[in-house]
Amino acid sequence: MSMITASAWVPRGAAAAFPTKYDMDETELARISKLAKLQLADAEDDLDDARNGRIINPQDNDSSEEDDEDRDVQMTLPQKDADDDLKEYDLDNYDTDSAPNRGETMAMFGNAPSLAYHQSNADDPYITMQENEEDDEEREDLQVLASDNMVIAAKVEDEVAHLEIYVYEDEVDNLYVHHDIMLPAIPLCVEWLDLPVGKNTADMNSKGNFVAVGTFDPDIELWDLDTVDSMYPNAVLGQGGEEAKPEAGEEKKKKRRKKSKKANDDYHVDAVLSLAANRQHRNLLASSSADKTVKLWDLTTQKCAKSYSRHTDKVCAVAWHPKEATVLLSGSYDRTVVAADLRATDPKAPRWGVESDVETVAWDPHDPNYFYVTTESGVMHYHDLRSAPASPETSKPVWTLQAHGESISSFDINPAIPGFLATGSTDKEAKLWNVQPTGPSMVVSRNLGVGKVFTTRFAPDSEVAFRLAVGGSKGNIQIWDTSTNAAVRNAFAHRVGPVNSEVKERLVGVEEDSSDSEDEGGVEPGAEGGEGETGWESMEDD
């Protein structure tokens, strides 16, 4: 099994030109030692529970001690036999002059004591490639140019969860894996952060290149993207992070058994489904979870600042208002969307209802009075914030659109081009839309060979505004230059420079061969929908 579950772009110039290699100093060793001990404690707890659950006949408890002794003897016998078989070779002394049975088999090492050892490779005349040359080559391989974008992909491959960090070189149509990060559980969401977490976060003017990762585990991990081969995250938001802090006493650790499963105000207790970084207050990160809560984290203290319980089912999506920095939009499997000012003490907040489980929510960055909602039934809703309904049942969207026949699992709005939307669905189609005052119309529908589409993300920089990252159930990611599609050029001609009408459509991926029997039903490159093929219904005149 291989799939990409989420993705995020890193803006140009945000990544370090030369990422550093992971350095295991004493401070780092002490930090990861605490994290490793917590993982060991979890494993020991699981083992204890498994042992306690294997008592088949309680009447045999009286003889349990004797049985344990018998099992211990049985477990040591194979080791004893192995030791007896190897004893004649005296492996403990194989490299000493007095080792028996040296004979001719050791002759090739007979001059070992006379071999010269050099403290540095630079002193060894037989090594032609010196250390500094190797370091320079490795440094050059890791270089990220100012014209490059990074793309973060949350991936599961053969039951191994990790992040793949790609470098996208637009000028030469190249996409390659720069490095990867191992994760403890299947990743569900990622969010890029520009605050250097754990690195002088008191200076709010400092910049960083970090990623927050939400998984099936309730903890949120924060990783430095400018450090290669890291073993553990730079910070953990949640119960695991609290217990790993130096001030956590040994007594507290001893009392700790299983992580709490009861929802509380301090940390999530179930899978983290969505993350949203506040771009105006850079130290704030919002998260939503299957535990039905939304939490607000302070990245400077790495603690939960506030917890909200405004939904009655899993909260699958959150999004900050682009202008009002304290207003957060949240969508839930309870089929409602809430727009709440997090400063308000009144638990009541404007609430809109939809026809099925919410999949994604997003504010319109070009007109923040409006927001979008996509649902499991393949419908897209467009709402006016100023027209809050009296109850969810009386919600009246500006328009609705049956965009896909199955769940709209991914959705994005182009940050530089008003009205340019992308949707992805479990029906394996990625679609581009043009939203005008008269309503939305489909521009193009494509099967990009990524399987069920789980993520569609536009590039954040104006120079590459038409680039769309698409990933899905086949475990590969494609970068689609949508400006090379004829229908897109016609729809957004005012934003596309002069382009040769016969230009070949650009689709860049690590694995270029995406042909598969599953894709035979896909739309061919360049296929497009007409302006009349919209399927949308206006609600303004009702």
C-alpha positions in Angstrom: 0.0 0.0 0.0 1.2 3.4 -0.9 -0.6 6.8 -0.8 -0.1 10.5 -0.3 -2.6 11.8 2.2 -1.7 15.5 2.4 0.7 18.1 1.0 1.9 21.6 1.5 4.1 24.1 -0.4 7.1 26.0 1.0 7.4 29.5 -0.5 10.5 30.4 -2.5 13.3 31.7 -0.4 11.9 30.2 2.9 14.2 27.2 2.9 17.8 27.4 3.9 20.2 27.5 0.9 22.3 24.7 2.6 20.3 22.6 5.0 22.3 21.2 7.9 22.9 17.6 8.9 21.5 16.4 12.1 23.9 17.0 15.0 23.7 14.7 18.0 25.2 16.9 20.8 24.8 16.3 24.5 21.7 18.5 24.8 20.0 16.8 21.8 21.0 13.4 23.2 19.3 14.2 26.6 16.2 15.5 24.8 15.7 12.4 22.6 16.5 10.2 25.5 13.4 11.5 27.3 11.3 10.9 24.2 12.7 7.4 23.8 12.0 6.6 27.4 8.4 7.7 26.9 8.1 5.4 23.9 9.6 2.6 25.9 7.1 3.2 28.7 4.2 3.0 26.2 5.6 -0.3 24.8 6.0 -1.7 28.3 2.4 -0.7 29.2 1.2 -2.5 26.1 3.2 -5.6 26.9 1.8 -5.7 30.5 -1.7 -5.4 29.2 -1.1 -8.2 26.7 0.3 -10.4 29.4 -2.6 -9.8 31.7 -5.0 -10.5 29.0 -3.5 -14.0 28.2 -4.7 -15.7 31.4 -7.0 -18.4 29.9 -8.0 -20.4 33.0 -8.0 -18.5 36.3 -8.0 -21.8 38.2 -4.4 -22.3 37.1 -3.1 -19.2 38.8 -1.7 -21.2 41.7 0.8 -22.9 39.4 1.7 -19.7 37.5 5.0 -19.2 39.2 6.1 -22.7 38.5 5.0 -22.4 34.9 7.0 -19.2 34.6 10.1 -21.0 35.8 9.6 -23.8 33.3 9.2 -21.2 30.5 12.4 -19.4 31.6 14.3 -22.7 31.4 12.9 -23.4 27.9 13.8 -20.0 26.7 17.4 -20.3 27.8 18.1 -23.8 26.3 18.5 -22.6 22.7 20.9 -20.0 23.8 22.9 -22.5 25.8 23.0 -24.9 22.8 24.2 -22.1 20.6 26.9 -21.2 23.0 28.1 -24.8 23.2 28.4 -25.0 19.4 30.4 -21.8 19.1 32.6 -22.5 22.2 35.2 -24.4 20.2 35.9 -21.3 18.0 36.7 -19.1 21.1 35.2 -16.0 19.4 35.9 -13.9 22.4 39.6 -14.0 21.7 39.5 -14.3 17.9 41.5 -11.1 17.4 44.3 -11.7 19.9 47.7 -13.3 19.3 46.9 -16.1 21.7 43.7 -17.2 20.0 43.7 -20.9 19.2 43.3 -22.5 15.8 44.7 -19.4 14.1 46.4 -21.5 11.4 46.4 -20.3 7.9 42.9 -18.8 8.1 44.4 -15.9 10.0 47.5 -15.4 7.9 46.0 -12.6 5.9 45.7 -10.6 9.1 49.1 -11.6 10.4 50.6 -8.1 9.9 47.6 -6.3 11.5 49.7 -4.9 14.4 52.0 -3.2 11.9 49.2 -1.5 9.9 49.3 2.3 10.0 46.3 4.2 11.4 45.7 7.9 10.5 43.7 10.2 12.7 42.4 12.0 9.6 41.9 10.8 6.1 43.9 13.8 5.0 47.0 12.2 6.4 46.4 8.9 4.5 48.4 9.0 1.2 46.2 6.2 -0.2 42.9 8.1 0.1 42.6 10.4 -3.0 39.2 11.9 -2.2 39.7 13.9 1.0 36.9 14.6 3.6 36.5 18.2 2.6 35.8 17.1 -1.0 33.1 14.7 0.2 31.6 17.3 2.4 31.5 19.8 -0.5 29.7 17.3 -2.8 27.2 16.4 -0.1 26.6 20.1 0.6 26.0 20.8 -3.1 23.6 17.9 -3.3 21.5 19.4 -0.5 21.5 22.9 -1.9 18.1 24.6 -2.4 18.2 27.6 -4.7 16.2 30.8 -4.1 14.2 30.0 -7.3 13.2 26.5 -6.0 10.1 25.5 -4.1 9.8 22.8 -1.5 6.8 20.5 -1.6 5.9 18.5 1.6 4.1 15.2 1.0 2.6 13.1 3.8 3.1 9.5 2.6 2.4 6.0 3.7 4.4 3.3 1.9 4.3 -0.4 2.8 2.9 0.5 6.2 5.7 2.9 6.9 4.7 6.5 7.5 6.9 9.4 6.6 7.1 12.9 5.1 8.8 13.2 1.7 10.4 16.7 1.2 10.6 17.4 -2.5 12.5 20.2 -4.3 10.6 21.5 -7.4 12.8 23.3 -10.0 10.2 25.0 -12.2 12.7 26.3 -14.8 14.0 22.8 -15.7 10.8 20.8 -15.0 12.4 18.7 -12.3 10.9 17.3 -9.1 13.0 15.2 -6.8 13.1 13.9 -3.2 15.4 16.1 -1.1 15.1 14.2 2.2 12.4 12.4 4.2 11.2 12.3 7.8 10.0 9.2 9.6 6.7 9.5 11.4 5.2 7.4 14.3 1.7 7.0 12.7 -0.2 7.5 9.4 -0.1 11.3 8.6 -3.5 13.0 8.0 -2.6 16.7 7.6 0.5 19.0 7.3 0.9 22.7 7.7 3.9 24.8 6.9 5.2 27.1 9.7 7.6 30.1 9.3 8.2 30.4 13.1 11.5 28.7 14.3 9.9 26.5 17.0 12.4 25.9 19.8 14.9 28.2 18.1 14.6 31.7 19.7 10.8 31.8 19.2 10.8 34.8 21.7 12.0 36.9 18.7 8.8 37.1 16.7 10.7 38.7 13.8 12.8 35.6 13.3 12.0 33.2 10.4 12.1 29.5 10.2 11.2 26.6 7.9 9.1 24.1 9.9 6.2 21.7 9.3 3.5 20.7 11.7 2.2 17.1 11.2 -1.1 15.6 12.5 -1.5 11.8 12.5 -3.7 9.1 13.8 -1.8 9.7 17.1 -3.2 12.6 19.2 0.1 14.4 19.4 1.2 17.0 16.8 4.9 16.9 15.8 6.9 19.9 14.7 9.9 19.3 12.4 12.7 21.6 11.1 12.8 21.2 7.3 16.2 22.8 7.2 17.7 19.9 9.2 18.4 16.6 7.3 18.3 13.1 9.0 16.6 14.2 12.2 15.7 11.4 14.5 13.0 13.1 16.6 10.8 16.2 16.2 11.9 19.6 17.5 8.7 19.8 19.5 5.6 17.8 20.3 2.2 19.4 21.0 0.1 17.2 23.3 0.4 14.8 26.2 3.6 13.3 24.8 5.2 16.7 24.6 4.2 17.6 28.2 5.7 14.4 29.6 9.0 14.9 27.6 9.7 18.3 29.1 12.5 18.5 31.6 10.3 19.9 34.4 8.2 16.7 34.3 9.1 14.9 37.5 10.1 11.3 37.7 7.1 10.7 40.0 4.7 11.9 37.4 6.3 9.5 34.8 6.1 6.6 37.2 2.4 7.2 37.7 1.8 7.4 34.0 0.1 4.4 32.5 -2.0 4.8 29.4 -2.6 8.1 27.7 -5.9 9.6 28.6 -8.8 9.0 26.1 -11.1 11.5 27.7 -11.4 14.8 25.9 -9.9 17.7 27.9 -8.6 21.2 27.7 -4.9 20.4 27.5 -4.3 18.1 24.6 -6.0 15.9 22.0 -6.9 12.3 22.8 -7.7 11.1 19.2 -6.5 11.6 15.7 -5.6 15.1 14.5 -7.5 15.7 11.3 -6.7 19.3 10.4 -4.1 22.1 11.1 -4.1 25.8 10.4 -1.3 28.3 11.1 -2.3 31.9 11.8 -0.3 34.0 9.4 -0.9 37.2 11.3 -0.2 35.9 14.8 2.6 33.5 13.8 2.8 31.8 17.2 -0.7 30.4 17.0 -1.6 27.1 15.5 -5.2 25.7 15.4 -5.9 22.0 15.3 -9.0 19.9 15.0 -9.5 16.3 16.0 -11.6 13.2 16.0 -12.1 13.9 19.7 -14.7 16.6 18.6 -12.6 19.5 19.9 -10.7 22.4 18.3 -7.5 23.5 20.1 -5.4 26.6 19.9 -1.7 26.1 20.5 0.9 28.7 21.5 4.1 27.7 19.7 6.3 29.8 22.0 5.3 27.8 25.0 4.2 24.6 23.1 1.1 24.4 25.2 -2.6 24.5 24.5 -3.9 28.0 25.1 -7.6 27.2 24.6 -9.9 24.3 23.8 -13.3 24.6 22.1 -16.1 22.1 21.9 -18.6 23.5 19.4 -19.3 20.3 17.5 -20.9 17.0 18.3 -18.8 14.8 16.0 -15.3 14.7 14.5 -14.0 18.1 13.5 -12.3 17.5 10.2 -11.3 21.0 8.9 -10.2 24.4 10.3 -9.3 27.7 8.5 -8.3 31.1 9.8 -10.0 34.2 8.4 -7.5 36.0 6.2 -8.2 39.5 7.6 -9.9 39.0 11.1 -7.0 37.1 12.8 -9.2 35.8 15.7 -12.0 34.3 13.6 -11.7 30.6 12.9 -13.9 28.5 10.6 -14.4 24.8 11.5 -16.3 22.0 9.8 -17.4 18.7 11.2 -19.0 15.3 10.6 -22.0 16.7 12.4 -22.8 18.4 9.1 -22.3 21.9 10.4 -19.8 24.7 9.9 -19.0 27.3 12.6 -17.4 30.7 12.2 -16.3 31.7 15.7 -14.3 34.6 17.2 -12.0 32.8 19.6 -12.0 35.8 21.9 -15.7 35.5 22.6 -16.8 33.8 25.8 -20.2 33.1 24.5 -20.2 29.5 23.2 -22.9 30.3 20.6 -21.5 31.3 17.2 -22.9 31.5 13.7 -23.5 28.0 12.4 -24.4 26.8 8.9 -25.7 23.3 7.9 -24.9 21.2 4.9 -26.4 18.0 3.4 -23.6 15.6 4.4 -20.3 15.3 6.3 -18.0 18.2 5.8 -14.7 17.4 4.1 -13.0 20.8 3.7 -13.6 24.5 4.6 -11.8 27.6 3.2 -12.2 31.4 3.2 -12.1 33.2 -0.1 -8.8 35.2 0.1 -10.0 37.6 -2.5 -13.2 38.4 -0.7 -13.1 37.3 3.0 -16.9 37.9 3.4 -17.4 34.5 1.7 -16.2 31.0 2.4 -16.4 27.6 0.8 -17.4 24.2 2.1 -17.0 20.8 0.4 -18.8 17.7 1.5 -18.7 13.9 1.3 -21.5 13.8 -1.3 -19.4 15.8 -3.8 -21.2 19.2 -3.3 -19.4 22.6 -3.0 -21.2 25.3 -1.0 -20.5 29.1 -1.2 -21.7 31.1 1.8 -21.8 34.7 2.8 -20.5 35.3 6.3 -22.8 38.3 6.7 -25.9 36.1 6.2 -25.7 33.9 9.2 -28.8 31.7 9.5 -31.0 31.5 12.6 -30.3 27.7 12.7 -28.3 25.3 10.6 -31.4 23.9 9.0 -32.3 27.3 7.5 -28.8 27.8 5.9 -29.0 29.6 2.5 -25.8 29.4 0.5 -25.2 31.9 -2.3 -24.9 28.9 -4.6 -24.2 25.1 -4.5 -22.4 23.0 -7.0 -22.5 19.2 -7.6 -18.8 19.3 -8.4 -18.1 15.5 -8.2 -20.0 12.3 -8.0 -18.1 11.2 -4.9 -16.5 12.9 -1.9 -14.6 16.2 -2.5 -11.6 15.1 -0.5 -9.4 18.1 -1.4 -10.0 21.7 -2.3 -7.8 24.8 -2.8 -8.2 28.4 -4.0 -5.5 30.0 -6.1 -3.9 32.8 -3.9 -3.0 35.0 -6.8 -5.8 34.5 -9.3 -9.3 35.4 -8.1 -12.0 32.8 -8.9 -9.5 30.0 -9.8 -10.4 26.9 -7.8 -9.2 23.3 -7.7 -11.0 20.2 -6.4 -10.0 16.6 -6.0 -12.2 13.6 -5.4 -12.2 10.0 -4.6 -13.6 9.6 -8.1 -9.9 10.1 -9.2 -10.7 13.3 -11.0 -9.0 16.7 -10.4 -11.0 19.6 -11.6 -10.3 23.3 -12.2 -13.1 25.9 -11.8 -13.7 29.5 -12.8 -16.0 31.3 -10.3 -17.5 34.5 -11.7 -20.2 36.8 -10.4 -22.7 34.8 -12.5 -21.6 31.6 -10.9 -19.0 28.8 -11.2 -18.1 26.9 -14.3 -15.8 23.9 -14.9 -12.7 24.7 -16.9 -11.1 21.3 -17.1 -11.4 17.8 -15.6 -8.4 15.5 -15.5 -7.3 12.1 -14.3 -3.6 12.7 -13.5 -2.8 9.1 -12.7 -2.5 9.6 -8.9 -5.5 7.3 -8.0 -8.1 8.7 -5.6 -7.2 12.4 -5.2 -6.5 13.3 -1.6 -4.6 16.6 -2.0 -4.7 19.5 -4.5 -2.6 22.5 -3.5 -1.7 25.7 -5.5 1.8 27.1 -5.3 2.0 30.1 -3.0 4.3 32.3 -5.2 3.0 34.6 -8.0 5.9 33.4 -10.3 4.5 29.9 -10.2 0.8 30.7 -9.5 -0.5 28.2 -12.0 1.4 25.2 -10.6 -0.9 22.7 -8.8 0.4 19.8 -6.7 -1.8 16.8 -6.9 -1.4 13.5 -4.9 -3.5 10.5 -4.0 -3.9 6.8 -3.4 -1.2 5.6 -5.8 1.5 7.2 -3.6 2.9 9.6 -6.3 2.6 13.4 -6.6 2.3 15.4 -9.8 3.0 19.1 -10.4 0.7 20.4 -13.0 1.4 23.6 -14.8 -2.2 24.5 -15.5 -1.2 27.5 -17.6 -0.2 25.1 -20.4 -3.8 23.8 -20.6 -5.7 25.5 -23.5 -8.9 25.7 -21.5 -7.2 27.4 -18.6 -5.4 29.9 -20.9 -8.8 30.8 -22.4 -10.5 31.2 -19.0 -7.7 33.2 -17.4 -6.2 34.9 -20.4 -5.8 38.2 -18.5 -3.3 36.4 -16.2 -1.4 34.3 -18.7 1.3 35.8 -20.8 1.7 35.1 -24.5 1.9 31.3 -24.9 2.5 29.3 -28.1 -0.9 27.8 -28.9 0.8 24.5 -29.6 2.6 24.3 -26.3 2.8 20.9 -24.7 1.0 20.5 -21.4 3.4 20.3 -18.5 3.1 17.6 -15.9 6.1 17.0 -13.7 6.5 14.1 -11.3 9.2 11.9 -9.8 7.8 8.9 -11.7 6.8 10.2 -15.1 5.2 6.9 -16.2 1.7 7.1 -14.6 -0.1 5.0 -17.3 -2.2 2.3 -15.7 -5.3 0.3 -16.4 -7.2 2.3 -13.8 -6.7 5.5 -15.8 -8.3 4.3 -19.0 -11.4 6.2 -18.1 -9.6 9.4 -17.5 -10.0 12.6 -19.5 -7.2 13.0 -22.0 -4.8 15.9 -21.6 -6.4 19.2 -22.7 -9.9 17.9 -22.2 -12.1 20.7 -21.1 -15.7 21.4 -19.9 -17.8 24.0 -21.7 -19.0 27.2 -20.0 -22.5 25.7 -19.8 -21.6 22.5 -18.2 -21.8 23.7 -14.6 -24.3 21.8 -12.7 -24.7 24.7 -10.2 -27.8 26.1 -8.7 -28.1 29.8 -7.7 -29.9 30.5 -4.4 -29.8 34.3 -4.6 -33.2 34.7 -6.2 -35.1 32.3 -3.9 
